Amino acid sequence: MELAIGIILGCCALGAGMAMIAGIGPGIGEGNAVAKACEAIGRQPESKGAVTTTMLMGCAVAETTGLYALVIAILLIFVAPNILVDILVETISKL
Amino acid sequence: MNTKSLRFKIVDAFYIAMMILPIVFGIVLQVLTDPASEGITITGAKIFFEIPMPLQNFLITEAQVNSVIALTVIFFFCLFITHGLSEKIELKRQHFAEMIVEKVDGLVNENMGSYFSAYSPFIIAIMALSAVSSLLSLFGLFPPTSDINIVAGWAILVFILITYYKMKCGPIHYLKSFTEPVAFLTPLNVISEVATPISMAFRHYGNVLSGSVISALLCSALAGLSASLLSWLPGFLADMPILQVGIPAVLSIYLDVFSGLLQAFIFAMLTMLYIAGGFPAEEYEKRKARKRVEYKN
């Protein structure tokens, strides 16, 4: 019983950690976006306001995939273990 | 209206009080219902009470109460800045009110076109509600936008508007738009249609929630750090988490203020782009012209 609960908790933590690998993608993407925005401002300093606004919009949209992973990780850490342990206890009590 | 009269000043004071009192009420409620806890706890919205309903119990949660607080604050703020409007400007706040209206009208006209110019009140309402809801975390209250139910409600509202404007040319044209550009892409088009409200809700909720999670983790880390670094100090100084003073506030400028305001702007911006993008303007014009010809005949 303790072993089973331990496996559940450990796997939930591992899964949360693995889900956050998805943070790499938005990191690279936003880095590219900011780099290009810096280049654009360097070329045309007068268009700084418009470039910054567009860049922030794009960054926020690119962040979405990372946030999906974050939501999954938070669910795995805070919600999933309780539900899974409840299911386990129920199944064992039925046997 | 005489802006110097006593009556005017009393009404002003009433509006200001009604802006501050809901927040005080929220803090008092938080203090009364929140038991003192050890360490960090990251929980969802607290449930105050349940109203029995036939299908499912209706829950009154902290998120709903706090969003009503945000609504009240915005309502009385609007009453305050529009109090004593006149053709010849007498009060400084009128400049502020006019600036807000002009900026939002400009933004909506720029992004949605003149057909949607009546949308500026809706856009500023959603922007203000989102911004004030996120900024409530500065007072230590639970920000309603870090509850998925609140944000999903807004996203569903926007989704209904998008679908309404896509259906402007009739349901047949709407259904046909799913089979473009090729017929076998229909399932993908349906999925991307459904993904719009989900991604809008998750983007806003995830950003605010990640901010509060990171602040809570940082606070506990600083408490542990100061406990291990300063344990040699005599007396009560050893137990005091001195490092917790000030440092989280710097991070809070980014996580609470900047992120909250940026998400409000982005939510409003995406609302505008999706609604204006879903409207088949050319087809609608053609249809209108055809109908006009039929009507004349």
Interface residues (C-beta under 8 A of the other chain):
Chain A: L56 M57 A60 V61 E63 T64 L67 Y68 L70 V71 I74 F78
Chain B: I42 S199 F202 R203 Y205 G206 N207 L209 S210 V213 L262 Q263 F265 I266 M269 L270
